[in-house]
Amino acid sequence: MVAFYLSLAALGAAGAALIHQLAVAQAKQRAALRPVRVQAADRGTGRNARRG
């Protein structure tokens, strides 16, 4: 009987690890689809740059 509960606990832990890996993969995929901010080549062209 104890072996049954131990195997059930192991199966639950494996399921949780699988769900976690799927969530990580989904987050990476979502991050890849997110638009990346392009930095200006000249740092003096920002909003706080002096004019004139």
C-alpha positions in Angstrom: 0.0 0.0 0.0 2.8 2.4 0.8 4.4 1.6 -2.6 1.2 2.7 -4.2 1.2 6.1 -2.5 4.9 6.5 -3.2 4.4 5.8 -6.9 1.4 8.1 -6.9 3.5 10.9 -5.4 6.3 10.3 -8.0 3.7 10.4 -10.8 2.4 13.8 -9.4 5.9 15.2 -9.2 6.7 14.1 -12.7 3.4 15.7 -13.9 4.3 19.0 -12.1 7.7 19.0 -13.7 6.2 18.5 -17.1 3.7 21.3 -16.6 6.6 23.5 -15.5 8.7 22.7 -18.5 5.7 23.4 -20.8 5.1 26.8 -19.1 8.8 27.7 -19.6 8.7 26.8 -23.2 5.5 28.8 -23.7 7.1 31.8 -22.0 10.2 31.6 -24.3 7.9 31.4 -27.3 5.9 34.4 -26.2 9.2 36.4 -25.5 10.4 35.6 -29.0 7.2 37.0 -30.5 7.4 40.2 -28.4 8.8 43.2 -30.4 12.3 44.2 -29.5 13.0 47.9 -28.8 15.6 49.1 -31.2 18.3 51.3 -29.6 19.4 54.4 -31.5 22.8 54.1 -33.1 23.7 57.6 -31.9 23.1 58.0 -28.2 22.9 61.7 -28.5 19.6 61.5 -30.4 17.5 60.6 -27.3 14.7 62.6 -25.8 17.1 64.4 -23.5 19.6 65.4 -26.2 20.5 69.0 -26.5 19.3 70.8 -29.6 21.1 73.5 -31.6 
